[in-house]
């Protein structure tokens, strides 16, 4: 069985749209857990009637902690993490389930993400990590016709990813100190360091808004995204790479700071 976990925080109509997409899945052996992170809007009320288990927190625990809490009560052998601004195709779970048999050596799977506003463009095909301390979504912005076939990836993007529950638990789940952003890359990094493998799938597809709730260049996104980017390198890069490439990483930090100045987000950075 697959446990689909959705962390909700003021998602508005997005949550209802996401749950509606899950209701149309051709694969039926799954449960849905919606963990609400202290929302102040009516997104849970708008999703009323959906076939899901709703768990409410009075406070915003963050994306990482909320997923961990939901994973502890999940009954499935596999955990499918899905953002409320990600809308899966009807065969999404079918494709993920088939992949577990096709790639028995893999402990995690990534979904092909397409821009919800412009489905002819790829929003992400697995996370990539550069030794200079930058993570990014592979093939971002490419035409959808150029989506690569199944292949091993550095890390699945948790907007629509699936982990073997036993592997997720052995790694300690998401690092809750991250709160939000980059915790999926950190988890994927730790999976690889432990000898695990992840496969990015071509046929498991979702439409994704991408920071539809927090905003792609909001102060929140800038602060947490770049702080966590630095933390990922410090936590996971082998010492020789971490110290040997530190001058180049500092140059990258400076270049990104210049970009944030142009975007008016220097304070958050």
C-alpha positions, -999 to 999 in steps of 0.1 A, spaced: 0 0 0 10 36 -7 5 64 18 1 98 1 11 126 24 1 162 18 12 191 40 -12 219 39 -6 255 49 -31 281 36 -33 264 2 -67 278 -7 -83 260 -36 -51 242 -44 -57 215 -18 -91 207 -31 -77 205 -67 -49 182 -55 -73 159 -36 -96 158 -66 -67 146 -88 -60 119 -62 -97 108 -63 -92 100 -100 -63 77 -96 -65 44 -114 -44 27 -86 -67 24 -56 -46 7 -29 -36 39 -12 -45 62 17 -43 100 19 -31 119 49 -35 156 49 -14 173 77 -26 208 82 1 231 95 -21 256 115 -37 271 84 -57 303 89 -76 302 56 -105 279 47 -85 254 26 -95 225 48 -132 235 47 -130 237 9 -116 201 8 -146 189 28 -159 155 16 -126 144 2 -115 108 10 -86 116 32 -75 116 68 -71 151 82 -46 158 109 -45 193 123 -16 211 141 -24 243 160 9 257 149 30 257 117 56 230 124 72 235 90 72 212 59 99 188 72 83 182 107 48 179 93 58 153 68 76 134 95 46 135 118 24 122 90 49 95 81 47 81 116 10 73 113 11 62 77 2 25 71 18 21 37 51 5 28 58 34 6 54 72 14 43 94 -15 49 130 -7 28 154 -27 25 192 -24 -9 207 -24 1 227 -55 10 196 -74 -17 178 -94 -10 142 -105 -22 126 -136 -47 98 -131 -21 70 -136 5 87 -113 3 61 -85 0 33 -110 33 44 -125 50 47 -92 38 13 -81 50 -3 -113 84 14 -108 89 -4 -75 89 -37 -93 109 -25 -123 136 -9 -101 138 -31 -69 172 -16 -60 157 19 -56 145 33 -23 131 65 -38 114 77 -70 109 112 -84 80 123 -106 82 143 -138 69 178 -130 54 202 -156 46 238 -152 9 240 -142 6 274 -160 24 262 -191 24 223 -193 46 224 -224 75 233 -201 93 210 -177 92 223 -141 116 197 -128 130 162 -136 148 153 -104 170 174 -82 206 181 -92 234 190 -67 265 209 -78 297 207 -57 297 245 -55 268 241 -31 238 248 -53 208 225 -58 184 229 -87 156 211 -105 169 192 -135 157 203 -169 138 232 -155 122 253 -182 130 228 -210 103 219 -235 82 189 -223 91 170 -255 127 168 -242 118 151 -209 145 124 -203 137 87 -199 139 69 -166 173 74 -150 191 75 -116 189 110 -101 207 127 -72 175 134 -53 138 133 -60 120 166 -55 95 161 -26 68 181 -44 59 147 -58 82 119 -47 80 85 -32 102 69 -6 104 34 8 91 38 43 118 17 59 145 37 42 129 70 52 127 59 88 163 46 88 175 80 76 155 98 104 131 114 79 134 150 69 157 172 90 132 193 109 157 221 115 154 230 78 117 239 84 110 244 47 130 242 15 160 220 7 150 192 31 144 169 2 178 175 -13 193 169 22 174 136 25 184 125 -10 220 134 -2 219 113 30 202 84 11 231 84 -14 258 86 13 241 56 29 244 36 -3 207 41 -14 196 49 -49 168 71 -64 152 69 -98 136 97 -117 106 85 -137 94 97 -171 58 84 -169 48 94 -133 37 129 -140 23 159 -122 15 195 -129 32 218 -104 28 254 -96 61 257 -78 61 277 -46 25 284 -53 18 289 -16 50 306 -3 60 325 -35 91 318 -55 109 350 -46 92 359 -13 114 369 17 104 335 33 115 315 3 148 335 -2 158 332 35 150 296 40 161 285 6 196 300 9 201 293 45 193 256 39 214 255 8 244 264 30 234 239 56 232 210 30 268 216 20 280 218 56 261 187 66 268 164 37 298 173 15 329 152 23 355 173 40 379 174 10 352 188 -12 337 211 15 370 228 24 387 225 -10 359 242 -28 349 267 -1 365 297 -21 343 289 -51 312 285 -29 319 319 -14 320 333 -50 287 316 -57 273 332 -25 284 366 -36 269 362 -71 236 351 -56 236 380 -32 240 404 -63 210 387 -79 190 391 -47 199 428 -47 185 431 -82 153 413 -71 149 436 -40 155 407 -16 189 416 -3 177 418 33 162 383 34 193 369 17 
